[in-house]
Amino acid sequence: MSRPIRCYNLSRRGIEYDLLPWCQERQIPVMAYSPIEQGRILHHPELIRVAKAYQATPAQVALAFLLERDDVMVIPKTSSAARAAENRDAVSLDITDEDWAALDAAFPPPARKKPLEML
C-alpha cells in the first residue's frame, strides 16, 4: 500500500508552521516534495515578476525559495539535461529580502496548524 506524499513548495507551506521548525531543531533533513507544484505555480504573476528581476526562470526562484531553508533538500524531477542544469543554477540566485517578502505575500506561510497537503 502506498503512502500519501506530503508536499512542500511555495504554494503548500503548511510544514512551516511547526513540523519544519521541529525537524530543524533536531537537524532532521526534510525533502521538499513537488518543489514546483508539478509546474502549476510557474504561471503565478508574482513568481514571474521576481524571476524576471533576476534573469531567472520561475522554477529557479521556486527552487531557491526552498534552498534558503536549513536542512531542506530539493530534488526536482526532470528527464532533461538542460533542465537539470537550469535547476542547479537556482543555488546561485541572491534574492533580496524585499523580494522574499513579496513572495511571502503572494504565497503566505501558514498562520495556524492545519493538515499537511498531499498528492
N, C-alpha and C positions, 0 to 999 in steps of 0.2 A: 504494500500500500504506500503510495507516495504521500509526502507531507506537503502542506501548503508552503509556498515560499513568501516570506515577508519582504516587502520592497523597502528600499531606501534610496531616495533621489530627491531632487529639488521639489517635486510636487507631492512626495509622500515622505513627510518628515516626522511622523509620529514617534519614531525611535528616539528622537532628540529630547523628548520630554523627560524620560527617566532611564530608559534602557541604555542608551548610548553613554550618558554620564556614568552609570553604574559600571559598564564594561571598561570605560576609560580609567576609572579609579583603580580598577583591578588589572589594568594592562591586558585586557582580553581583546584581541583583534575582532573587528566586525567587517564582514564583507557586504559591500553596498550592492545589493542585487537589483538588476534592471536600472542601471545608473542613468540611462537617458529615457526611461519610461517607454521602452520599445519604440522610441522615436516620437512619441506623442507630444513631449514637451518642447521639441525643437522648433515649433512654429509659434511659440509664445512671443509676443511683441517685445517684452522687456528683456528676455533672454537674447533675442536677436539684436536689440539695441546695444546691450553690453558686449556681445560678441563682436559687433562691428567696431566698437570703440577700441578694441584690442587687436583688430585684424585677425580674428579667430572665428571659428565656427561655433554655433550654439552648442554642439556636442562637446567641444573642448571646454567651454565655460561650465557646462553642467558637470563634466568630469572634474574640473578644477575645484568646483564647489565642494565635492566630496573629498578630494585630495587634501583640502585645507584642514580637515578634521584629523585629530590624533587617533591613531590605531584603527583607521578605516582603510580597507583595501578596496580597490576599484578594478574590476575585471570586465570591461565591456565586451560583448560578443561581436566578433567580426570575422569574415572569411576573406577579407581583402587586405593585402599587404599595405596598400596606400592608406586605408582607413586605420590600420594598426599604427602606422607612423603618425598619422594625424592625432590619434588618441594619445600617443606617447608625448606629443608636443604640449598637451594640456598641462603637464607638470611645470612648464616654464612660464606660464601666464602669471603676471604680477598684478592682480586686480585690486583696485583701491577699496578702502573701507566704505566709501560712498557708494560704489557700485555693488558691493556685497549687501549694503543696506537696501539698495533698490531691489535687488533680487529677493531679499527677505520680505520686502513689502509685497512683491508680486507673488511670492511663494512663501507665505507666512509659516514660521515654526509653530508647533502646537502650543496652545495656551493651557491645555489641560490634558490629563491622561485619557487616552481613547484606545480602542482595539487597533492593533497594527494592521495595516492594509496588506493584502495578499494577492498573488497572481494565481 
